[in-house]
């Protein structure tokens, strides 16, 4: 895209940033997975997310987690399942942002990790 005036560039940049910031986070992740051809990482992320939603949608499991005390969490199978799902989600994100594309890794390290 060509900009005749600096103000055109800034207006275009503003429109892009506003559009980007209005996207739901999962849509951004999906766009990145597609853009960087990280289909396995995307699959891992969305599979884990779907599994997590499944637990939240299960009234018995959700109630169990809501009632679970800190001292009992480590031995609870539903908590362990949830924890495993969280780990898989994190591994998918790590793979997407650090194992997919060197430029994405650099950008993530510079702008996303503090």
Biopython code that builds the backbone (N, CA, C, O; Angstrom):
import numpy as np
from Bio.PDB.StructureBuilder import StructureBuilder

atoms = [
    (1, "UNK", "N", (0.838, -1.171, 0.000)),
    (1, "UNK", "CA", (0.000, 0.000, 0.000)),
    (1, "UNK", "C", (0.887, 1.239, 0.000)),
    (1, "UNK", "O", (1.870, 1.299, 0.739)),
    (2, "UNK", "N", (0.553, 2.210, -0.808)),
    (2, "UNK", "CA", (1.342, 3.437, -0.924)),
    (2, "UNK", "C", (0.603, 4.572, -0.216)),
    (2, "UNK", "O", (-0.617, 4.707, -0.314)),
    (3, "UNK", "N", (1.383, 5.381, 0.498)),
    (3, "UNK", "CA", (0.821, 6.529, 1.198)),
    (3, "UNK", "C", (1.450, 7.795, 0.637)),
    (3, "UNK", "O", (2.673, 7.933, 0.600)),
    (4, "UNK", "N", (0.596, 8.718, 0.200)),
    (4, "UNK", "CA", (1.091, 9.963, -0.381)),
    (4, "UNK", "C", (1.561, 10.951, 0.685)),
    (4, "UNK", "O", (2.479, 11.736, 0.446)),
    (5, "UNK", "N", (0.955, 10.914, 1.817)),
    (5, "UNK", "CA", (1.267, 11.846, 2.908)),
    (5, "UNK", "C", (1.517, 11.064, 4.194)),
    (5, "UNK", "O", (0.949, 9.990, 4.389)),
    (6, "UNK", "N", (2.367, 11.600, 5.072)),
    (6, "UNK", "CA", (2.564, 10.937, 6.370)),
    (6, "UNK", "C", (1.245, 10.729, 7.126)),
    (6, "UNK", "O", (1.057, 9.720, 7.805)),
    (7, "UNK", "N", (0.350, 11.692, 6.995)),
    (7, "UNK", "CA", (-0.938, 11.559, 7.696)),
    (7, "UNK", "C", (-1.721, 10.348, 7.173)),
    (7, "UNK", "O", (-2.456, 9.715, 7.930)),
    (8, "UNK", "N", (-1.568, 10.024, 5.887)),
    (8, "UNK", "CA", (-2.219, 8.837, 5.323)),
    (8, "UNK", "C", (-1.649, 7.568, 5.955)),
    (8, "UNK", "O", (-2.381, 6.631, 6.275)),
    (9, "UNK", "N", (-0.331, 7.560, 6.125)),
    (9, "UNK", "CA", (0.317, 6.411, 6.767)),
    (9, "UNK", "C", (-0.194, 6.228, 8.189)),
    (9, "UNK", "O", (-0.555, 5.120, 8.586)),
    (10, "UNK", "N", (-0.224, 7.315, 8.954)),
    (10, "UNK", "CA", (-0.656, 7.218, 10.346)),
    (10, "UNK", "C", (-2.122, 6.830, 10.464)),
    (10, "UNK", "O", (-2.504, 6.096, 11.375)),
    (11, "UNK", "N", (-2.932, 7.319, 9.553)),
    (11, "UNK", "CA", (-4.347, 6.926, 9.550)),
    (11, "UNK", "C", (-4.491, 5.440, 9.228)),
    (11, "UNK", "O", (-5.297, 4.739, 9.840)),
    (12, "UNK", "N", (-3.710, 4.970, 8.268)),
    (12, "UNK", "CA", (-3.737, 3.543, 7.931)),
    (12, "UNK", "C", (-3.250, 2.681, 9.078)),
    (12, "UNK", "O", (-3.829, 1.635, 9.371)),
    (13, "UNK", "N", (-2.183, 3.124, 9.727)),
    (13, "UNK", "CA", (-1.650, 2.397, 10.874)),
    (13, "UNK", "C", (-2.668, 2.360, 12.008)),
    (13, "UNK", "O", (-2.866, 1.318, 12.634)),
    (14, "UNK", "N", (-3.304, 3.478, 12.270)),
    (14, "UNK", "CA", (-4.321, 3.538, 13.320)),
    (14, "UNK", "C", (-5.471, 2.581, 13.014)),
    (14, "UNK", "O", (-5.928, 1.855, 13.897)),
    (15, "UNK", "N", (-5.934, 2.581, 11.778)),
    (15, "UNK", "CA", (-7.027, 1.672, 11.398)),
    (15, "UNK", "C", (-6.624, 0.210, 11.584)),
    (15, "UNK", "O", (-7.402, -0.606, 12.079)),
    (16, "UNK", "N", (-5.391, -0.102, 11.178)),
    (16, "UNK", "CA", (-4.903, -1.476, 11.343)),
    (16, "UNK", "C", (-4.859, -1.865, 12.816)),
    (16, "UNK", "O", (-5.347, -2.931, 13.192)),
    (17, "UNK", "N", (-4.279, -1.009, 13.648)),
    (17, "UNK", "CA", (-4.137, -1.321, 15.075)),
    (17, "UNK", "C", (-5.483, -1.425, 15.780)),
    (17, "UNK", "O", (-5.672, -2.295, 16.631)),
    (18, "UNK", "N", (-6.417, -0.548, 15.435)),
    (18, "UNK", "CA", (-7.751, -0.621, 16.033)),
    (18, "UNK", "C", (-8.429, -1.925, 15.619)),
    (18, "UNK", "O", (-9.032, -2.605, 16.450)),
    (19, "UNK", "N", (-8.331, -2.274, 14.339)),
    (19, "UNK", "CA", (-8.923, -3.531, 13.875)),
    (19, "UNK", "C", (-8.296, -4.733, 14.550)),
    (19, "UNK", "O", (-8.995, -5.665, 14.946)),
    (20, "UNK", "N", (-6.975, -4.714, 14.682)),
    (20, "UNK", "CA", (-6.264, -5.822, 15.327)),
    (20, "UNK", "C", (-6.657, -5.945, 16.792)),
    (20, "UNK", "O", (-6.905, -7.049, 17.276)),
    (21, "UNK", "N", (-6.717, -4.824, 17.502)),
    (21, "UNK", "CA", (-7.025, -4.869, 18.932)),
    (21, "UNK", "C", (-8.479, -5.233, 19.205)),
    (21, "UNK", "O", (-8.809, -5.626, 20.324)),
    (22, "UNK", "N", (-9.343, -5.114, 18.225)),
    (22, "UNK", "CA", (-10.745, -5.485, 18.402)),
    (22, "UNK", "C", (-11.012, -6.962, 18.111)),
    (22, "UNK", "O", (-12.122, -7.448, 18.329)),
    (23, "UNK", "N", (-10.000, -7.672, 17.623)),
    (23, "UNK", "CA", (-10.175, -9.100, 17.351)),
    (23, "UNK", "C", (-10.136, -9.877, 18.657)),
    (23, "UNK", "O", (-9.358, -9.548, 19.552)),
    (24, "UNK", "N", (-10.968, -10.902, 18.775)),
    (24, "UNK", "CA", (-10.877, -11.774, 19.946)),
    (24, "UNK", "C", (-9.512, -12.475, 19.966)),
    (24, "UNK", "O", (-8.975, -12.808, 18.909)),
    (25, "UNK", "N", (-8.949, -12.699, 21.156)),
    (25, "UNK", "CA", (-7.622, -13.313, 21.243)),
    (25, "UNK", "C", (-7.482, -14.629, 20.475)),
    (25, "UNK", "O", (-6.447, -14.872, 19.855)),
    (26, "UNK", "N", (-8.501, -15.468, 20.509)),
    (26, "UNK", "CA", (-8.397, -16.744, 19.791)),
    (26, "UNK", "C", (-8.363, -16.549, 18.286)),
    (26, "UNK", "O", (-7.762, -17.353, 17.573)),
    (27, "UNK", "N", (-8.992, -15.507, 17.798)),
    (27, "UNK", "CA", (-8.921, -15.211, 16.367)),
    (27, "UNK", "C", (-7.505, -14.777, 15.993)),
    (27, "UNK", "O", (-7.001, -15.147, 14.933)),
    (28, "UNK", "N", (-6.870, -13.998, 16.857)),
    (28, "UNK", "CA", (-5.481, -13.587, 16.623)),
    (28, "UNK", "C", (-4.578, -14.817, 16.590)),
    (28, "UNK", "O", (-3.724, -14.939, 15.712)),
    (29, "UNK", "N", (-4.766, -15.723, 17.540)),
    (29, "UNK", "CA", (-3.960, -16.954, 17.582)),
    (29, "UNK", "C", (-4.192, -17.769, 16.319)),
    (29, "UNK", "O", (-3.239, -18.280, 15.731)),
    (30, "UNK", "N", (-5.435, -17.897, 15.899)),
    (30, "UNK", "CA", (-5.744, -18.654, 14.678)),
    (30, "UNK", "C", (-5.095, -18.003, 13.458)),
    (30, "UNK", "O", (-4.541, -18.694, 12.604)),
    (31, "UNK", "N", (-5.163, -16.687, 13.380)),
    (31, "UNK", "CA", (-4.526, -15.971, 12.264)),
    (31, "UNK", "C", (-3.018, -16.235, 12.243)),
    (31, "UNK", "O", (-2.444, -16.481, 11.182)),
    (32, "UNK", "N", (-2.378, -16.185, 13.419)),
    (32, "UNK", "CA", (-0.942, -16.438, 13.491)),
    (32, "UNK", "C", (-0.626, -17.866, 13.060)),
    (32, "UNK", "O", (0.312, -18.093, 12.297)),
    (33, "UNK", "N", (-1.404, -18.825, 13.546)),
    (33, "UNK", "CA", (-1.158, -20.227, 13.193)),
    (33, "UNK", "C", (-1.256, -20.424, 11.681)),
    (33, "UNK", "O", (-0.453, -21.149, 11.093)),
    (34, "UNK", "N", (-2.223, -19.791, 11.063)),
    (34, "UNK", "CA", (-2.371, -19.901, 9.610)),
    (34, "UNK", "C", (-1.265, -19.143, 8.877)),
    (34, "UNK", "O", (-0.661, -19.665, 7.940)),
    (35, "UNK", "N", (-1.007, -17.918, 9.307)),
    (35, "UNK", "CA", (-0.009, -17.082, 8.641)),
    (35, "UNK", "C", (1.375, -17.720, 8.672)),
    (35, "UNK", "O", (2.114, -17.648, 7.691)),
    (36, "UNK", "N", (1.727, -18.342, 9.791)),
    (36, "UNK", "CA", (3.063, -18.922, 9.936)),
    (36, "UNK", "C", (3.072, -20.433, 9.685)),
    (36, "UNK", "O", (4.045, -21.120, 9.994)),
    (37, "UNK", "N", (1.969, -20.936, 9.119)),
    (37, "UNK", "CA", (1.849, -22.353, 8.756)),
    (37, "UNK", "C", (2.209, -23.263, 9.937)),
    (37, "UNK", "O", (2.911, -24.263, 9.790)),
    (38, "UNK", "N", (1.708, -22.881, 11.099)),
    (38, "UNK", "CA", (1.950, -23.630, 12.332)),
    (38, "UNK", "C", (0.689, -24.409, 12.692)),
    (38, "UNK", "O", (0.102, -24.218, 13.757)),
    (39, "UNK", "N", (0.289, -25.289, 11.779)),
    (39, "UNK", "CA", (-0.976, -25.983, 11.953)),
    (39, "UNK", "C", (-0.966, -26.935, 13.145)),
    (39, "UNK", "O", (-1.982, -27.080, 13.826)),
    (40, "UNK", "N", (0.157, -27.579, 13.404)),
    (40, "UNK", "CA", (0.229, -28.484, 14.568)),
    (40, "UNK", "C", (0.117, -27.704, 15.872)),
    (40, "UNK", "O", (-0.574, -28.131, 16.798)),
    (41, "UNK", "N", (0.788, -26.575, 15.944)),
    (41, "UNK", "CA", (0.695, -25.742, 17.144)),
    (41, "UNK", "C", (-0.736, -25.228, 17.309)),
    (41, "UNK", "O", (-1.278, -25.237, 18.414)),
    (42, "UNK", "N", (-1.343, -24.783, 16.216)),
    (42, "UNK", "CA", (-2.730, -24.320, 16.263)),
    (42, "UNK", "C", (-3.671, -25.420, 16.703)),
    (42, "UNK", "O", (-4.584, -25.193, 17.497)),
    (43, "UNK", "N", (-3.443, -26.618, 16.179)),
    (43, "UNK", "CA", (-4.283, -27.756, 16.571)),
    (43, "UNK", "C", (-4.149, -28.041, 18.064)),
    (43, "UNK", "O", (-5.147, -28.301, 18.736)),
    (44, "UNK", "N", (-2.933, -27.993, 18.583)),
    (44, "UNK", "CA", (-2.710, -28.238, 20.011)),
    (44, "UNK", "C", (-3.412, -27.179, 20.863)),
    (44, "UNK", "O", (-4.032, -27.501, 21.876)),
    (45, "UNK", "N", (-3.311, -25.936, 20.453)),
    (45, "UNK", "CA", (-3.926, -24.836, 21.200)),
    (45, "UNK", "C", (-5.441, -24.986, 21.229)),
    (45, "UNK", "O", (-6.061, -24.910, 22.290)),
    (46, "UNK", "N", (-6.029, -25.199, 20.062)),
    (46, "UNK", "CA", (-7.487, -25.235, 19.996)),
    (46, "UNK", "C", (-8.074, -26.538, 20.536)),
    (46, "UNK", "O", (-9.207, -26.546, 21.017)),
    (47, "UNK", "N", (-7.334, -27.621, 20.465)),
    (47, "UNK", "CA", (-7.783, -28.865, 21.086)),
    (47, "UNK", "C", (-7.830, -28.692, 22.604)),
    (47, "UNK", "O", (-8.807, -29.070, 23.249)),
    (48, "UNK", "N", (-6.768, -28.121, 23.163)),
    (48, "UNK", "CA", (-6.733, -27.893, 24.613)),
    (48, "UNK", "C", (-7.840, -26.930, 25.034)),
    (48, "UNK", "O", (-8.492, -27.138, 26.057)),
    (49, "UNK", "N", (-8.046, -25.893, 24.258)),
    (49, "UNK", "CA", (-9.087, -24.926, 24.592)),
    (49, "UNK", "C", (-10.468, -25.586, 24.566)),
    (49, "UNK", "O", (-11.296, -25.342, 25.443)),
    (50, "UNK", "N", (-10.705, -26.411, 23.569)),
    (50, "UNK", "CA", (-11.972, -27.129, 23.470)),
    (50, "UNK", "C", (-12.161, -28.067, 24.665)),
    (50, "UNK", "O", (-13.260, -28.166, 25.211)),
    (51, "UNK", "N", (-11.100, -28.746, 25.062)),
    (51, "UNK", "CA", (-11.171, -29.638, 26.227)),
    (51, "UNK", "C", (-11.478, -28.846, 27.503)),
    (51, "UNK", "O", (-12.257, -29.291, 28.346)),
    (52, "UNK", "N", (-10.868, -27.684, 27.633)),
    (52, "UNK", "CA", (-11.126, -26.836, 28.784)),
    (52, "UNK", "C", (-12.591, -26.390, 28.816)),
    (52, "UNK", "O", (-13.237, -26.432, 29.863)),
    (53, "UNK", "N", (-13.104, -25.968, 27.670)),
    (53, "UNK", "CA", (-14.516, -25.580, 27.599)),
    (53, "UNK", "C", (-15.433, -26.745, 27.929)),
    (53, "UNK", "O", (-16.497, -26.560, 28.519)),
    (54, "UNK", "N", (-15.019, -27.940, 27.549)),
    (54, "UNK", "CA", (-15.799, -29.134, 27.857)),
    (54, "UNK", "C", (-15.892, -29.344, 29.373)),
    (54, "UNK", "O", (-16.954, -29.692, 29.889)),
    (55, "UNK", "N", (-14.799, -29.136, 30.071)),
    (55, "UNK", "CA", (-14.828, -29.259, 31.535)),
    (55, "UNK", "C", (-15.741, -28.189, 32.135)),
    (55, "UNK", "O", (-16.548, -28.478, 33.018)),
    (56, "UNK", "N", (-15.609, -26.965, 31.654)),
    (56, "UNK", "CA", (-16.464, -25.894, 32.171)),
    (56, "UNK", "C", (-17.940, -26.151, 31.874)),
    (56, "UNK", "O", (-18.813, -25.763, 32.650)),
    (57, "UNK", "N", (-18.209, -26.804, 30.750)),
    (57, "UNK", "CA", (-19.582, -27.104, 30.371)),
    (57, "UNK", "C", (-20.183, -28.287, 31.098)),
    (57, "UNK", "O", (-21.397, -28.487, 31.055)),
    (58, "UNK", "N", (-19.361, -29.067, 31.759)),
    (58, "UNK", "CA", (-19.821, -30.220, 32.527)),
    (58, "UNK", "C", (-20.150, -29.739, 33.945)),
    (58, "UNK", "O", (-19.253, -29.394, 34.714)),
    (59, "UNK", "N", (-21.432, -29.719, 34.279)),
    (59, "UNK", "CA", (-21.884, -29.159, 35.549)),
    (59, "UNK", "C", (-21.209, -29.838, 36.737)),
    (59, "UNK", "O", (-20.791, -29.163, 37.678)),
    (60, "UNK", "N", (-21.097, -31.155, 36.706)),
    (60, "UNK", "CA", (-20.483, -31.880, 37.828)),
    (60, "UNK", "C", (-19.004, -31.521, 37.980)),
    (60, "UNK", "O", (-18.530, -31.253, 39.084)),
    (61, "UNK", "N", (-18.287, -31.521, 36.862)),
    (61, "UNK", "CA", (-16.859, -31.204, 36.924)),
    (61, "UNK", "C", (-16.639, -29.759, 37.356)),
    (61, "UNK", "O", (-15.774, -29.475, 38.185)),
    (62, "UNK", "N", (-17.411, -28.868, 36.802)),
    (62, "UNK", "CA", (-17.257, -27.452, 37.149)),
    (62, "UNK", "C", (-17.556, -27.227, 38.626)),
    (62, "UNK", "O", (-16.820, -26.514, 39.307)),
    (63, "UNK", "N", (-18.628, -27.830, 39.122)),
    (63, "UNK", "CA", (-18.972, -27.698, 40.541)),
    (63, "UNK", "C", (-17.869, -28.267, 41.421)),
    (63, "UNK", "O", (-17.511, -27.684, 42.445)),
    (64, "UNK", "N", (-17.335, -29.411, 41.009)),
    (64, "UNK", "CA", (-16.246, -30.028, 41.768)),
    (64, "UNK", "C", (-15.049, -29.081, 41.865)),
    (64, "UNK", "O", (-14.474, -28.914, 42.941)),
    (65, "UNK", "N", (-14.678, -28.471, 40.757)),
    (65, "UNK", "CA", (-13.548, -27.544, 40.757)),
    (65, "UNK", "C", (-13.835, -26.294, 41.594)),
    (65, "UNK", "O", (-12.945, -25.784, 42.275)),
    (66, "UNK", "N", (-15.069, -25.805, 41.544)),
    (66, "UNK", "CA", (-15.432, -24.622, 42.323)),
    (66, "UNK", "C", (-15.359, -24.900, 43.820)),
    (66, "UNK", "O", (-15.013, -24.014, 44.602)),
    (67, "UNK", "N", (-15.684, -26.127, 44.222)),
    (67, "UNK", "CA", (-15.707, -26.491, 45.632)),
    (67, "UNK", "C", (-14.360, -27.002, 46.145)),
    (67, "UNK", "O", (-14.168, -27.143, 47.353)),
    (68, "UNK", "N", (-13.457, -27.272, 45.257)),
    (68, "UNK", "CA", (-12.181, -27.893, 45.601)),
    (68, "UNK", "C", (-11.293, -26.928, 46.382)),
    (68, "UNK", "O", (-11.087, -25.785, 45.972)),
    (69, "UNK", "N", (-10.773, -27.399, 47.506)),
    (69, "UNK", "CA", (-9.856, -26.600, 48.292)),
    (69, "UNK", "C", (-8.436, -26.754, 47.780)),
    (69, "UNK", "O", (-8.116, -27.707, 47.071)),
    (70, "UNK", "N", (-7.593, -25.805, 48.149)),
    (70, "UNK", "CA", (-6.195, -25.810, 47.707)),
    (70, "UNK", "C", (-5.487, -27.084, 48.146)),
    (70, "UNK", "O", (-4.726, -27.670, 47.377)),
    (71, "UNK", "N", (-5.733, -27.508, 49.366)),
    (71, "UNK", "CA", (-5.053, -28.694, 49.899)),
    (71, "UNK", "C", (-5.451, -29.981, 49.185)),
    (71, "UNK", "O", (-4.691, -30.949, 49.179)),
    (72, "UNK", "N", (-6.637, -29.995, 48.586)),
    (72, "UNK", "CA", (-7.135, -31.203, 47.929)),
    (72, "UNK", "C", (-6.874, -31.235, 46.424)),
    (72, "UNK", "O", (-7.067, -32.268, 45.782)),
    (73, "UNK", "N", (-6.441, -30.125, 45.867)),
    (73, "UNK", "CA", (-6.314, -30.015, 44.408)),
    (73, "UNK", "C", (-5.318, -31.005, 43.827)),
    (73, "UNK", "O", (-5.592, -31.631, 42.803)),
    (74, "UNK", "N", (-4.172, -31.153, 44.463)),
    (74, "UNK", "CA", (-3.113, -31.997, 43.896)),
    (74, "UNK", "C", (-3.560, -33.436, 43.682)),
    (74, "UNK", "O", (-3.092, -34.089, 42.750)),
    (75, "UNK", "N", (-4.438, -33.936, 44.509)),
    (75, "UNK", "CA", (-4.869, -35.328, 44.381)),
    (75, "UNK", "C", (-6.180, -35.519, 43.651)),
    (75, "UNK", "O", (-6.660, -36.645, 43.524)),
    (76, "UNK", "N", (-6.760, -34.446, 43.173)),
    (76, "UNK", "CA", (-8.070, -34.543, 42.526)),
    (76, "UNK", "C", (-7.918, -34.824, 41.036)),
    (76, "UNK", "O", (-7.207, -34.096, 40.343)),
    (77, "UNK", "N", (-8.578, -35.876, 40.527)),
    (77, "UNK", "CA", (-8.428, -36.220, 39.103)),
    (77, "UNK", "C", (-8.969, -35.155, 38.142)),
    (77, "UNK", "O", (-8.417, -34.978, 37.057)),
    (78, "UNK", "N", (-10.011, -34.462, 38.512)),
    (78, "UNK", "CA", (-10.556, -33.426, 37.631)),
    (78, "UNK", "C", (-9.605, -32.233, 37.589)),
    (78, "UNK", "O", (-9.397, -31.637, 36.532)),
    (79, "UNK", "N", (-9.034, -31.891, 38.728)),
    (79, "UNK", "CA", (-8.034, -30.822, 38.749)),
    (79, "UNK", "C", (-6.824, -31.224, 37.922)),
    (79, "UNK", "O", (-6.293, -30.414, 37.161)),
    (80, "UNK", "N", (-6.389, -32.457, 38.064)),
    (80, "UNK", "CA", (-5.228, -32.931, 37.297)),
    (80, "UNK", "C", (-5.519, -32.897, 35.795)),
    (80, "UNK", "O", (-4.655, -32.530, 34.998)),
    (81, "UNK", "N", (-6.729, -33.278, 35.419)),
    (81, "UNK", "CA", (-7.126, -33.204, 34.003)),
    (81, "UNK", "C", (-7.068, -31.757, 33.516)),
    (81, "UNK", "O", (-6.550, -31.477, 32.435)),
    (82, "UNK", "N", (-7.600, -30.848, 34.319)),
    (82, "UNK", "CA", (-7.587, -29.426, 33.961)),
    (82, "UNK", "C", (-6.159, -28.901, 33.862)),
    (82, "UNK", "O", (-5.827, -28.140, 32.953)),
    (83, "UNK", "N", (-5.337, -29.309, 34.789)),
    (83, "UNK", "CA", (-3.942, -28.878, 34.783)),
    (83, "UNK", "C", (-3.213, -29.392, 33.541)),
    (83, "UNK", "O", (-2.423, -28.667, 32.935)),
    (84, "UNK", "N", (-3.479, -30.634, 33.167)),
    (84, "UNK", "CA", (-2.877, -31.216, 31.973)),
    (84, "UNK", "C", (-3.311, -30.462, 30.714)),
    (84, "UNK", "O", (-2.510, -30.238, 29.807)),
    (85, "UNK", "N", (-4.566, -30.080, 30.672)),
    (85, "UNK", "CA", (-5.080, -29.298, 29.544)),
    (85, "UNK", "C", (-4.382, -27.941, 29.489)),
    (85, "UNK", "O", (-4.002, -27.483, 28.411)),
    (86, "UNK", "N", (-4.212, -27.303, 30.634)),
    (86, "UNK", "CA", (-3.518, -26.021, 30.690)),
    (86, "UNK", "C", (-2.080, -26.133, 30.202)),
    (86, "UNK", "O", (-1.574, -25.253, 29.505)),
    (87, "UNK", "N", (-1.432, -27.230, 30.580)),
    (87, "UNK", "CA", (-0.057, -27.465, 30.132)),
    (87, "UNK", "C", (-0.004, -27.639, 28.615)),
    (87, "UNK", "O", (0.880, -27.089, 27.958)),
    (88, "UNK", "N", (-0.938, -28.396, 28.063)),
    (88, "UNK", "CA", (-0.982, -28.600, 26.608)),
    (88, "UNK", "C", (-1.243, -27.282, 25.879)),
    (88, "UNK", "O", (-0.663, -27.027, 24.823)),
    (89, "UNK", "N", (-2.110, -26.451, 26.441)),
    (89, "UNK", "CA", (-2.394, -25.141, 25.858)),
    (89, "UNK", "C", (-1.120, -24.292, 25.833)),
    (89, "UNK", "O", (-0.785, -23.688, 24.814)),
    (90, "UNK", "N", (-0.417, -24.257, 26.969)),
    (90, "UNK", "CA", (0.826, -23.482, 27.056)),
    (90, "UNK", "C", (1.880, -24.008, 26.090)),
    (90, "UNK", "O", (2.578, -23.224, 25.448)),
    (91, "UNK", "N", (2.000, -25.315, 25.983)),
    (91, "UNK", "CA", (2.979, -25.897, 25.053)),
    (91, "UNK", "C", (2.657, -25.531, 23.610)),
    (91, "UNK", "O", (3.562, -25.280, 22.814)),
    (92, "UNK", "N", (1.368, -25.499, 23.272)),
    (92, "UNK", "CA", (0.969, -25.083, 21.928)),
    (92, "UNK", "C", (1.338, -23.634, 21.650)),
    (92, "UNK", "O", (1.848, -23.312, 20.577)),
    (93, "UNK", "N", (1.078, -22.754, 22.627)),
    (93, "UNK", "CA", (1.452, -21.342, 22.468)),
    (93, "UNK", "C", (2.962, -21.178, 22.351)),
    (93, "UNK", "O", (3.448, -20.413, 21.519)),
    (94, "UNK", "N", (3.696, -21.897, 23.185)),
    (94, "UNK", "CA", (5.155, -21.822, 23.134)),
    (94, "UNK", "C", (5.661, -22.267, 21.773)),
    (94, "UNK", "O", (6.549, -21.641, 21.194)),
    (95, "UNK", "N", (5.095, -23.345, 21.271)),
    (95, "UNK", "CA", (5.486, -23.835, 19.949)),
    (95, "UNK", "C", (5.177, -22.803, 18.865)),
    (95, "UNK", "O", (6.005, -22.548, 17.990)),
    (96, "UNK", "N", (3.990, -22.215, 18.926)),
    (96, "UNK", "CA", (3.600, -21.221, 17.923)),
    (96, "UNK", "C", (4.552, -20.027, 17.922)),
    (96, "UNK", "O", (5.032, -19.615, 16.866)),
    (97, "UNK", "N", (4.822, -19.477, 19.086)),
    (97, "UNK", "CA", (5.571, -18.227, 19.146)),
    (97, "UNK", "C", (7.087, -18.393, 19.180)),
    (97, "UNK", "O", (7.813, -17.435, 18.916)),
    (98, "UNK", "N", (7.581, -19.601, 19.503)),
    (98, "UNK", "CA", (9.026, -19.771, 19.616)),
    (98, "UNK", "C", (9.624, -20.825, 18.687)),
    (98, "UNK", "O", (10.842, -20.860, 18.510)),
    (99, "UNK", "N", (8.812, -21.671, 18.098)),
    (99, "UNK", "CA", (9.350, -22.753, 17.273)),
    (99, "UNK", "C", (8.888, -22.707, 15.822)),
    (99, "UNK", "O", (9.171, -23.629, 15.057)),
    (100, "UNK", "N", (8.185, -21.654, 15.435)),
    (100, "UNK", "CA", (7.569, -21.617, 14.119)),
    (100, "UNK", "C", (8.375, -20.834, 13.094)),
    (100, "UNK", "O", (8.647, -21.322, 11.997)),
    (101, "UNK", "N", (8.748, -19.628, 13.459)),
    (101, "UNK", "CA", (9.379, -18.709, 12.522)),
    (101, "UNK", "C", (10.374, -17.841, 13.288)),
    (101, "UNK", "O", (10.024, -17.266, 14.319)),
    (102, "UNK", "N", (11.608, -17.738, 12.797)),
    (102, "UNK", "CA", (12.623, -16.953, 13.532)),
    (102, "UNK", "C", (12.219, -15.489, 13.763)),
    (102, "UNK", "O", (12.516, -14.923, 14.815)),
    (103, "UNK", "N", (11.555, -14.888, 12.799)),
    (103, "UNK", "CA", (11.148, -13.486, 12.964)),
    (103, "UNK", "C", (10.043, -13.344, 14.005)),
    (103, "UNK", "O", (10.025, -12.382, 14.772)),
    (104, "UNK", "N", (9.120, -14.307, 14.029)),
    (104, "UNK", "CA", (8.071, -14.286, 15.049)),
    (104, "UNK", "C", (8.683, -14.489, 16.432)),
    (104, "UNK", "O", (8.264, -13.850, 17.398)),
    (105, "UNK", "N", (9.663, -15.369, 16.530)),
    (105, "UNK", "CA", (10.345, -15.592, 17.806)),
    (105, "UNK", "C", (11.027, -14.312, 18.274)),
    (105, "UNK", "O", (10.919, -13.946, 19.444)),
    (106, "UNK", "N", (11.727, -13.627, 17.371)),
    (106, "UNK", "CA", (12.396, -12.373, 17.736)),
    (106, "UNK", "C", (11.387, -11.324, 18.197)),
    (106, "UNK", "O", (11.607, -10.641, 19.198)),
    (107, "UNK", "N", (10.295, -11.202, 17.474)),
    (107, "UNK", "CA", (9.275, -10.221, 17.838)),
    (107, "UNK", "C", (8.647, -10.574, 19.193)),
    (107, "UNK", "O", (8.388, -9.692, 20.012)),
    (108, "UNK", "N", (8.409, -11.846, 19.415)),
    (108, "UNK", "CA", (7.840, -12.284, 20.686)),
    (108, "UNK", "C", (8.804, -11.984, 21.830)),
    (108, "UNK", "O", (8.392, -11.505, 22.886)),
    (109, "UNK", "N", (10.065, -12.261, 21.619)),
    (109, "UNK", "CA", (11.059, -12.003, 22.659)),
    (109, "UNK", "C", (11.191, -10.507, 22.929)),
    (109, "UNK", "O", (11.339, -10.087, 24.077)),
    (110, "UNK", "N", (11.138, -9.731, 21.896)),
    (110, "UNK", "CA", (11.342, -8.294, 22.068)),
    (110, "UNK", "C", (10.102, -7.587, 22.629)),
    (110, "UNK", "O", (10.220, -6.739, 23.513)),
    (111, "UNK", "N", (8.928, -7.931, 22.122)),
    (111, "UNK", "CA", (7.728, -7.182, 22.470)),
    (111, "UNK", "C", (6.767, -7.919, 23.388)),
    (111, "UNK", "O", (5.911, -7.287, 24.007)),
    (112, "UNK", "N", (6.882, -9.219, 23.493)),
    (112, "UNK", "CA", (5.894, -9.983, 24.254)),
    (112, "UNK", "C", (6.404, -10.562, 25.555)),
    (112, "UNK", "O", (5.607, -10.965, 26.403)),
    (113, "UNK", "N", (7.709, -10.613, 25.734)),
    (113, "UNK", "CA", (8.276, -11.177, 26.942)),
    (113, "UNK", "C", (9.013, -10.060, 27.678)),
    (113, "UNK", "O", (9.887, -9.392, 27.126)),
    (114, "UNK", "N", (8.642, -9.887, 28.901)),
    (114, "UNK", "CA", (9.221, -8.765, 29.655)),
    (114, "UNK", "C", (10.212, -9.260, 30.678)),
    (114, "UNK", "O", (10.800, -8.461, 31.406)),
]
sb = StructureBuilder()
sb.init_structure("model")
sb.init_model(0)
sb.init_chain("A")
sb.init_seg("    ")
for serial, (resi, resn, name, xyz) in enumerate(atoms, 1):
    if name == "N":
        sb.init_residue(resn, " ", resi, " ")
    sb.init_atom(name, np.array(xyz, "f"), 0.0, 1.0, " ", f" {name:<3s}", serial, name[0])
structure = sb.get_structure()
